[in-house]
């Protein structure tokens, strides 16, 4: 069995600086933020970036993993407070709002819920699919959600809702009425 060596302190610091710089750059410019700008902000070389994050997708996922894990964790909090169908609907609203508020997250999550790509097996995709799976199964057991609905389908639909809401031109689409309206339309199709 190969032993994994712990990361040196300077390598850990460089990785953290890259993640901080990436989070700021992605927030300002979306997922297409310049990698050169991120490297400059972090004060490291390009080789250091690629040593830690071999692809833009890997950097994007690492920069947003904490936020996505927090959204996924909200599923269990909401499920403890609400009936299963209501919990699923509320969580989907929070997920859609998160995709809209945090530039680049919608693209990352879109990739994480796409079938057939390696991104399906990312940490972001795994935690979201797990949260969605728990809520979907509970709503199906309650009888409020159709039995033929798969958790990945629900995630794809909420991704579509976030995309549609962004096109409305609302001043603050994450807080506007469009998220609730579009989710209610989707929910009508998902109900048992």
C-alpha positions in Angstrom: 0.0 0.0 0.0 1.4 3.4 -1.0 1.7 5.9 1.8 0.4 9.4 1.2 2.8 12.0 2.4 1.3 14.9 4.3 1.4 18.2 2.4 4.3 20.6 3.4 3.3 23.7 5.3 4.3 26.0 2.4 2.3 23.9 -0.1 -0.7 24.1 2.2 -0.4 27.8 2.4 -0.1 28.1 -1.4 -3.2 26.0 -1.8 -5.2 28.1 0.6 -4.1 31.3 -1.1 -5.1 29.9 -4.4 -8.5 28.9 -3.1 -9.1 32.4 -1.5 -8.0 34.1 -4.7 -10.1 31.8 -6.8 -13.2 32.4 -4.7 -12.8 36.2 -5.1 -12.1 35.9 -8.8 -15.0 33.5 -9.5 -17.4 35.8 -7.5 -16.3 38.8 -9.6 -16.1 37.2 -13.0 -17.9 33.9 -12.8 -16.5 30.5 -13.7 -14.6 32.0 -16.7 -12.3 34.1 -14.4 -8.8 34.4 -15.6 -6.5 31.7 -14.1 -3.6 34.1 -14.7 -5.4 36.7 -12.5 -6.0 34.0 -9.8 -2.3 33.1 -9.8 -1.3 36.8 -9.5 -3.8 37.4 -6.6 -2.4 34.3 -4.8 1.2 35.4 -5.3 2.2 32.0 -6.7 3.4 30.6 -10.0 1.3 28.9 -12.7 3.0 25.6 -12.0 1.8 25.8 -8.4 -1.7 26.3 -9.5 -1.7 23.2 -11.8 0.1 21.1 -9.2 -2.8 21.6 -6.8 -5.6 22.0 -9.3 -4.9 20.3 -12.7 -8.1 21.7 -14.3 -10.3 24.8 -14.0 -13.1 22.4 -12.9 -11.0 21.1 -10.0 -10.2 24.6 -8.9 -13.9 25.7 -9.2 -15.0 22.7 -7.2 -12.4 23.2 -4.4 -13.3 26.9 -4.2 -17.0 26.2 -3.7 -17.0 22.9 -1.9 -17.6 24.4 1.6 -20.6 26.4 0.3 -22.0 23.4 -1.5 -21.5 21.1 1.6 -23.3 23.8 3.6 -26.3 23.8 1.2 -26.4 20.0 1.3 -26.3 20.0 5.1 -29.3 22.4 5.1 -31.3 19.5 3.7 -31.1 17.6 7.0 -31.8 20.7 9.1 -34.9 21.5 7.0 -36.0 17.9 7.1 -35.9 17.9 10.9 -38.2 21.0 10.9 -40.7 20.3 8.2 -42.8 17.5 6.7 -40.9 15.7 3.9 -42.7 17.3 0.9 -42.3 20.8 2.3 -38.7 20.1 3.3 -37.8 19.1 -0.2 -39.5 22.2 -1.8 -37.8 24.5 0.7 -34.4 23.0 0.1 -34.8 23.2 -3.6 -35.6 26.9 -3.2 -32.4 27.4 -1.2 -30.4 25.5 -3.7 -31.8 27.5 -6.6 -31.1 30.8 -4.7 -27.5 29.6 -4.0 -26.9 28.9 -7.6 -28.1 32.3 -8.6 -26.2 34.2 -5.8 -22.8 32.7 -6.2 -21.4 33.2 -9.6 -20.0 30.1 -11.1 -21.8 27.8 -8.7 -24.6 27.1 -11.2 -22.1 26.0 -13.9 -20.3 23.8 -11.3 -23.5 22.2 -10.1 -24.8 21.8 -13.7 -21.7 19.8 -14.4 -22.1 17.9 -11.1 -25.6 16.7 -12.0 -24.9 15.8 -15.7 -24.9 12.1 -16.5 -22.1 10.5 -18.4 -19.3 12.8 -17.3 -16.6 12.3 -14.7 -17.9 15.4 -12.9 -20.9 13.3 -11.7 -18.5 11.7 -9.2 -17.1 14.9 -7.8 -17.4 15.7 -4.1 -19.9 18.5 -5.0 -22.1 16.1 -7.0 -21.9 13.4 -4.3 -23.0 15.6 -1.4 -25.8 17.2 -3.4 -27.1 13.9 -4.7 -27.0 12.5 -1.2 -29.0 15.3 0.2 -31.5 15.2 -2.6 -31.8 11.5 -2.3 -32.7 11.6 1.4 -35.3 14.3 0.8 -36.8 12.7 -2.3 -37.1 9.3 -0.7 -38.7 10.8 2.4 -41.2 12.8 0.2 -42.0 9.6 -1.7 -42.5 7.6 1.5 -44.9 10.4 2.7 -46.8 10.1 -0.6 -46.3 13.7 -1.7 -43.8 13.0 -4.4 -44.3 10.7 -7.4 -42.6 7.3 -7.0 -41.0 7.5 -10.4 -38.9 10.6 -9.7 -35.2 10.2 -9.3 -33.1 12.6 -7.1 -30.8 13.4 -10.1 -33.9 14.5 -12.0 -34.9 16.9 -9.2 -31.4 18.4 -9.2 -31.5 18.9 -12.9 -34.9 20.6 -12.7 -33.8 23.0 -10.0 -30.7 23.8 -12.1 -33.1 24.6 -14.9 -35.2 26.8 -12.6 -32.1 28.8 -11.6 -31.2 29.3 -15.3 -34.8 30.4 -16.1 -34.9 32.8 -13.1 -31.7 34.4 -14.1 -33.3 35.3 -17.5 -36.2 37.2 -15.8 -34.2 40.4 -15.3 -35.3 40.7 -11.7 -33.1 43.1 -9.6 -32.4 40.3 -7.1 -33.5 37.0 -8.8 -32.5 34.9 -5.8 -34.9 36.8 -3.6 -37.5 37.5 -6.2 -40.8 35.8 -6.8 -39.6 33.9 -9.9 -37.8 31.3 -7.9 -40.9 30.5 -5.9 -43.1 30.7 -9.0 -41.0 28.4 -11.2 -40.4 25.9 -8.3 -44.2 25.7 -7.7 -44.7 24.9 -11.4 -42.1 22.2 -11.2 -43.5 20.9 -7.9 -47.0 20.5 -9.5 -45.4 18.1 -12.0 -43.5 16.2 -9.3 -46.4 15.7 -6.9 -48.0 12.3 -6.5 
